[in-house]
Amino acid sequence: MAARRVGRLISRRGPIMSDSLQPFSKPPQSARQWAMFCHLSAFAGLMFPFGNLLGPLIIWQLKKDADPFIDAQGKEALNFQITVAIAATVSMLLVLLVIGFALVGIGAAVLAIIAGIKANDGVDYRYPFTLRLIK
Protein backbone atom coordinates (compact mmCIF):
# COMPACT_ATOMS: atom_id res chain seq x y z
CA MET A 1 0.00 0.00 0.00
CA ALA A 2 2.76 2.43 0.91
CA ALA A 3 4.65 1.53 -2.27
CA ARG A 4 1.63 2.51 -4.38
CA ARG A 5 1.38 5.83 -2.57
CA VAL A 6 5.05 6.57 -3.20
CA GLY A 7 4.68 5.54 -6.83
CA ARG A 8 1.74 7.92 -7.25
CA LEU A 9 3.66 10.78 -5.65
CA ILE A 10 6.59 10.25 -7.98
CA SER A 11 4.40 9.99 -11.06
CA ARG A 12 2.45 13.16 -10.13
CA ARG A 13 5.54 15.24 -9.60
CA GLY A 14 7.33 14.11 -12.73
CA PRO A 15 10.75 12.56 -13.08
CA ILE A 16 13.07 12.63 -10.11
CA MET A 17 15.90 14.15 -12.16
CA SER A 18 15.35 16.92 -14.62
CA ASP A 19 17.48 18.94 -17.00
CA SER A 20 17.28 21.94 -14.68
CA LEU A 21 19.40 20.29 -11.97
CA GLN A 22 23.00 21.44 -11.92
CA PRO A 23 25.69 18.79 -11.57
CA PHE A 24 27.84 18.95 -8.43
CA SER A 25 30.87 21.12 -8.91
CA LYS A 26 33.90 21.69 -6.72
CA PRO A 27 33.85 24.77 -4.52
CA PRO A 28 36.11 27.61 -5.68
CA GLN A 29 39.81 27.36 -4.84
CA SER A 30 39.61 30.16 -2.25
CA ALA A 31 36.76 28.39 -0.42
CA ARG A 32 38.70 25.13 -0.45
CA GLN A 33 41.76 26.87 0.97
CA TRP A 34 39.82 28.53 3.79
CA ALA A 35 38.17 25.19 4.57
CA MET A 36 41.62 23.62 4.72
CA PHE A 37 42.77 26.42 7.06
CA CYS A 38 39.80 25.66 9.33
CA HIS A 39 41.08 22.11 9.76
CA LEU A 40 44.79 22.85 9.95
CA SER A 41 44.43 25.83 12.31
CA ALA A 42 43.89 23.24 15.04
CA PHE A 43 47.67 22.90 15.13
CA ALA A 44 47.70 26.29 16.89
CA GLY A 45 46.97 24.17 19.96
CA LEU A 46 50.59 23.04 19.87
CA MET A 47 51.70 26.60 20.65
CA PHE A 48 48.77 28.16 22.51
CA PRO A 49 46.44 26.78 25.18
CA PHE A 50 43.06 26.06 23.59
CA GLY A 51 44.50 27.01 20.19
CA ASN A 52 43.07 23.82 18.75
CA LEU A 53 39.60 25.21 19.54
CA LEU A 54 40.24 28.90 18.92
CA GLY A 55 41.93 28.47 15.51
CA PRO A 56 39.02 26.72 13.78
CA LEU A 57 36.48 28.87 15.67
CA ILE A 58 38.04 32.18 14.59
CA ILE A 59 38.48 31.20 10.94
CA TRP A 60 34.97 29.70 10.78
CA GLN A 61 33.42 32.82 12.34
CA LEU A 62 35.26 35.13 9.95
CA LYS A 63 34.62 33.15 6.75
CA LYS A 64 31.42 31.13 7.28
CA ASP A 65 29.30 33.55 5.25
CA ALA A 66 31.73 33.58 2.32
CA ASP A 67 30.83 30.09 1.07
CA PRO A 68 28.62 27.20 2.27
CA PHE A 69 31.59 24.83 1.93
CA ILE A 70 33.64 26.91 4.39
CA ASP A 71 30.66 26.99 6.77
CA ALA A 72 30.19 23.21 6.66
CA GLN A 73 33.88 22.39 6.97
CA GLY A 74 34.38 24.98 9.73
CA LYS A 75 31.59 23.40 11.76
CA GLU A 76 33.07 19.97 11.12
CA ALA A 77 36.55 21.06 12.23
CA LEU A 78 35.22 22.76 15.36
CA ASN A 79 33.01 19.80 16.31
CA PHE A 80 35.99 17.49 15.89
CA GLN A 81 38.26 19.66 18.03
CA ILE A 82 35.60 19.86 20.76
CA THR A 83 35.39 16.06 20.64
CA VAL A 84 39.20 15.82 20.85
CA ALA A 85 39.22 18.16 23.87
CA ILE A 86 36.61 16.01 25.61
CA ALA A 87 38.53 12.81 24.76
CA ALA A 88 41.79 14.35 25.99
CA THR A 89 40.16 15.40 29.25
CA VAL A 90 38.68 11.95 29.80
CA SER A 91 41.97 10.25 28.92
CA MET A 92 43.86 12.52 31.34
CA LEU A 93 41.45 11.45 34.04
CA LEU A 94 41.93 7.80 33.10
CA VAL A 95 45.70 7.95 32.58
CA LEU A 96 46.14 5.93 35.76
CA LEU A 97 44.47 3.05 33.96
CA VAL A 98 47.09 3.27 31.19
CA ILE A 99 44.72 4.58 28.53
CA GLY A 100 46.93 6.24 25.94
CA PHE A 101 46.74 10.01 26.19
CA ALA A 102 49.29 10.30 23.38
CA LEU A 103 47.07 8.20 21.13
CA VAL A 104 44.37 10.89 21.19
CA GLY A 105 46.88 13.55 20.11
CA ILE A 106 48.35 11.41 17.34
CA GLY A 107 44.90 10.49 16.07
CA ALA A 108 43.78 14.13 16.15
CA ALA A 109 46.85 15.24 14.19
CA VAL A 110 46.47 12.54 11.54
CA LEU A 111 42.75 13.19 11.07
CA ALA A 112 43.24 16.99 10.91
CA ILE A 113 45.86 16.54 8.16
CA ILE A 114 43.57 14.18 6.22
CA ALA A 115 40.67 16.64 6.59
CA GLY A 116 42.84 19.54 5.40
CA ILE A 117 43.90 17.62 2.30
CA LYS A 118 40.32 16.55 1.56
CA ALA A 119 39.02 20.12 2.04
CA ASN A 120 41.69 21.45 -0.33
CA ASP A 121 40.51 18.88 -2.89
CA GLY A 122 36.93 20.13 -2.49
CA VAL A 123 35.69 17.05 -0.64
CA ASP A 124 33.10 17.56 2.10
CA TYR A 125 35.04 15.64 4.77
CA ARG A 126 33.38 14.32 7.95
CA TYR A 127 35.54 13.29 10.88
CA PRO A 128 34.78 9.85 12.32
CA PHE A 129 33.57 9.53 15.93
CA THR A 130 32.78 13.26 16.20
CA LEU A 131 30.08 14.74 18.38
CA ARG A 132 28.05 17.09 16.17
CA LEU A 133 27.48 19.79 18.79
CA ILE A 134 27.37 22.73 16.37
CA LYS A 135 24.62 22.46 13.78
C-alpha positions as a printed Julia matrix, in Angstrom:
135×3 Matrix{Float64}:
  0.0    0.0     0.0
  2.76   2.43    0.91
  4.65   1.53   -2.27
  1.63   2.51   -4.38
  1.38   5.83   -2.57
  5.05   6.57   -3.2
  4.68   5.54   -6.83
  1.74   7.92   -7.25
  3.66  10.78   -5.65
  6.59  10.25   -7.98
  4.4    9.99  -11.06
  2.45  13.16  -10.13
  5.54  15.24   -9.6
  7.33  14.11  -12.73
 10.75  12.56  -13.08
 13.07  12.63  -10.11
 15.9   14.15  -12.16
 15.35  16.92  -14.62
 17.48  18.94  -17.0
 17.28  21.94  -14.68
 19.4   20.29  -11.97
 23.0   21.44  -11.92
 25.69  18.79  -11.57
 27.84  18.95   -8.43
 30.87  21.12   -8.91
 33.9   21.69   -6.72
 33.85  24.77   -4.52
 36.11  27.61   -5.68
 39.81  27.36   -4.84
 39.61  30.16   -2.25
 36.76  28.39   -0.42
 38.7   25.13   -0.45
 41.76  26.87    0.97
 39.82  28.53    3.79
 38.17  25.19    4.57
 41.62  23.62    4.72
 42.77  26.42    7.06
 39.8   25.66    9.33
 41.08  22.11    9.76
 44.79  22.85    9.95
 44.43  25.83   12.31
 43.89  23.24   15.04
 47.67  22.9    15.13
 47.7   26.29   16.89
 46.97  24.17   19.96
 50.59  23.04   19.87
 51.7   26.6    20.65
 48.77  28.16   22.51
 46.44  26.78   25.18
 43.06  26.06   23.59
 44.5   27.01   20.19
 43.07  23.82   18.75
 39.6   25.21   19.54
 40.24  28.9    18.92
 41.93  28.47   15.51
 39.02  26.72   13.78
 36.48  28.87   15.67
 38.04  32.18   14.59
 38.48  31.2    10.94
 34.97  29.7    10.78
 33.42  32.82   12.34
 35.26  35.13    9.95
 34.62  33.15    6.75
 31.42  31.13    7.28
 29.3   33.55    5.25
 31.73  33.58    2.32
 30.83  30.09    1.07
 28.62  27.2     2.27
 31.59  24.83    1.93
 33.64  26.91    4.39
 30.66  26.99    6.77
 30.19  23.21    6.66
 33.88  22.39    6.97
 34.38  24.98    9.73
 31.59  23.4    11.76
 33.07  19.97   11.12
 36.55  21.06   12.23
 35.22  22.76   15.36
 33.01  19.8    16.31
 35.99  17.49   15.89
 38.26  19.66   18.03
 35.6   19.86   20.76
 35.39  16.06   20.64
 39.2   15.82   20.85
 39.22  18.16   23.87
 36.61  16.01   25.61
 38.53  12.81   24.76
 41.79  14.35   25.99
 40.16  15.4    29.25
 38.68  11.95   29.8
 41.97  10.25   28.92
 43.86  12.52   31.34
 41.45  11.45   34.04
 41.93   7.8    33.1
 45.7    7.95   32.58
 46.14   5.93   35.76
 44.47   3.05   33.96
 47.09   3.27   31.19
 44.72   4.58   28.53
 46.93   6.24   25.94
 46.74  10.01   26.19
 49.29  10.3    23.38
 47.07   8.2    21.13
 44.37  10.89   21.19
 46.88  13.55   20.11
 48.35  11.41   17.34
 44.9   10.49   16.07
 43.78  14.13   16.15
 46.85  15.24   14.19
 46.47  12.54   11.54
 42.75  13.19   11.07
 43.24  16.99   10.91
 45.86  16.54    8.16
 43.57  14.18    6.22
 40.67  16.64    6.59
 42.84  19.54    5.4
 43.9   17.62    2.3
 40.32  16.55    1.56
 39.02  20.12    2.04
 41.69  21.45   -0.33
 40.51  18.88   -2.89
 36.93  20.13   -2.49
 35.69  17.05   -0.64
 33.1   17.56    2.1
 35.04  15.64    4.77
 33.38  14.32    7.95
 35.54  13.29   10.88
 34.78   9.85   12.32
 33.57   9.53   15.93
 32.78  13.26   16.2
 30.08  14.74   18.38
 28.05  17.09   16.17
 27.48  19.79   18.79
 27.37  22.73   16.37
 24.62  22.46   13.78
